[in-house]
Amino acid sequence: MATETKDRIRVVGIGGSMSPASSSLAALKIAIEGAREAGAETEVFDIRVLDLPMYNPSAKEVPDAVRRMSDAVYVAEGLLWSSPLYHGTISGSFKNALDWLQVLSDRKPPLLTDKVVGLLSAAGGTQGLQAVNTMEFVVRALRGWAVPLVIPIAEAWRVFDNQGFSRDPKLTELLHALGGEVARAARQFSRREITTPEAAKAEAQLQPITKEEVAASQKR
């Protein structure tokens, strides 16, 4: 019998850019509103405010900003990611934040296991889906689940004003829908363990990430 759904669902947003007026951050904040309206507790991590050092897998100390972000991500049931599109992919600063999530590899379960992730991007030109596709690859690598609804925003400079407000009511509606979908799916996932022990074992064999998984793969 399935356990009761958690009363509190947390959705954490990560996004933005190093620009003081970030369209991807503006879009993320609107999507987070949708998650909040759907009953989720929310928090946003602004890439520019985080100001993370470059990811160093050999680092002995985890920076405080990394620890705050990763701890919030780990206790969340749902995530919203938003990156600008730079040269056909996600920005370096956004990818760096995702790389730092490797510090969650020693948790039980590791990384983003059974977490729901909503994806959106903001492009200056007419393309935006490349960034979303890249993020989806990362979600799978971190063992999360991406919701089917994605929102690539083309010519974002036309959509948002300098205060981060949307000039397009239809886009606002879509972003709210994405946030609400992440909260809804996260609530559903919280009812039971989604990844079975058999699937977890297969993932560990095919793509070892934790120290234990790497050690086990070297013995085979």
Long-range contacts (C-beta under 8 A, 24 or more apart in sequence): 2-191, 2-192, 3-191, 3-192, 4-191, 5-187, 5-188, 5-190, 5-191, 6-77, 6-187, 6-190, 8-41, 9-39, 9-40, 9-41, 9-77, 9-78, 9-183, 9-186, 9-187, 9-190, 10-40, 10-41, 10-42, 10-43, 10-72, 10-75, 10-76, 10-77, 10-78, 11-35, 11-36, 11-40, 11-41, 11-42, 11-76, 11-77, 11-78, 11-79, 11-80, 11-179, 11-182, 11-183, 11-186, 12-42, 12-43, 12-44, 12-45, 12-72, 12-73, 12-76, 12-78, 12-79, 12-80, 13-42, 13-43, 13-44, 13-45, 13-79, 13-80, 13-81, 13-82, 14-44, 14-45, 14-47, 14-69, 14-73, 14-79, 14-80, 14-81, 14-82, 14-94, 14-97, 14-98, 15-44, 15-45, 15-46, 15-47, 15-80, 15-81, 15-82, 15-83, 15-94, 15-120, 16-46, 16-47, 16-48, 16-49, 16-82, 16-94, 17-47, 17-48, 17-83, 17-84, 17-91, 17-93, 17-94, 18-47, 18-48, 18-91, 18-93, 19-48, 19-84, 20-48, 21-162, 21-164, 22-46, 22-47, 22-48, 22-84, 22-122, 22-164, 23-84, 23-122, 23-153, 23-156, 23-157, 23-159, 23-160, 24-82, 24-83, 24-84, 24-120, 24-121, 24-122, 24-156, 25-82, 25-164, 26-122, 26-160, 26-164, 26-165, 26-166, 27-82, 27-120, 27-122, 27-151, 27-153, 27-156, 27-160, 27-166, 27-175, 28-80, 28-82, 28-120, 29-164, 30-166, 30-172, 30-175, 30-176, 30-179, 31-80, 31-82, 31-118, 31-120, 31-151, 31-175, 31-176, 31-178, 31-179, 31-182, 32-80, 32-179, 33-175, 33-176, 33-179, 34-175, 34-176, 34-177, 34-178, 34-179, 34-180, 34-183, 35-78, 35-80, 35-179, 35-180, 35-182, 35-183, 36-179, 37-176, 37-179, 37-180, 38-179, 38-180, 38-183, 38-184, 39-183, 39-187, 40-78, 40-179, 40-182, 40-183, 40-186, 43-72, 43-76, 45-69, 45-72, 45-97, 47-91, 47-93, 47-94, 47-97, 48-93, 50-97, 52-93, 52-96, 52-97, 52-100, 54-96, 55-96, 55-99, 55-100, 55-102, 57-102, 62-103, 66-100, 66-103, 67-103, 69-97, 69-100, 70-100, 70-101, 70-103, 70-104, 73-101, 73-104, 73-112, 73-115, 74-104, 74-107, 76-115, 76-186, 77-115, 77-116, 77-186, 77-187, 77-189, 77-190, 78-115, 78-116, 78-117, 78-118, 78-182, 78-183, 78-185, 78-186, 79-112, 79-115, 79-116, 79-117, 79-118, 79-144, 79-182, 80-117, 80-118, 80-119, 80-120, 80-178, 80-179, 80-182, 81-117, 81-118, 81-119, 81-120, 81-135, 81-139, 82-119, 82-120, 82-121, 82-122, 83-121, 83-122, 83-131, 83-135, 84-121, 84-122, 84-123, 84-124, 84-131, 84-156, 85-121, 85-122, 85-123, 85-124, 85-125, 85-127, 85-128, 85-130, 85-131, 85-152, 88-127, 88-130, 89-130, 89-131, 89-134, 90-121, 90-131, 90-134, 90-135, 95-138, 98-138, 98-142, 101-142, 102-209, 105-209, 105-210, 105-211, 106-210, 106-211, 109-143, 109-195, 109-200, 110-143, 110-209, 110-210, 111-142, 111-143, 111-144, 111-209, 112-139, 112-142, 112-143, 112-144, 113-143, 113-144, 113-195, 113-200, 114-143, 114-144, 114-145, 114-189, 114-193, 114-194, 114-195, 115-144, 115-145, 115-186, 115-189, 116-144, 116-145, 116-146, 116-147, 116-182, 116-185, 116-186, 116-189, 117-144, 117-145, 117-146, 117-147, 117-182, 118-146, 118-147, 118-149, 118-150, 118-178, 118-179, 118-181, 118-182, 119-146, 119-147, 119-150, 119-151, 120-150, 120-151, 120-152, 120-153, 120-175, 120-178, 121-151, 121-152, 121-153, 122-153, 122-156, 123-152, 123-153, 123-154, 123-155, 123-156, 124-155, 124-156, 124-157, 125-154, 125-155, 126-154, 126-155, 127-152, 127-154, 128-152, 128-153, 128-154, 128-156, 141-207, 143-195, 143-203, 145-185, 145-189, 145-194, 147-178, 147-181, 147-182, 147-185, 149-177, 149-178, 149-181, 150-178, 151-175, 151-178
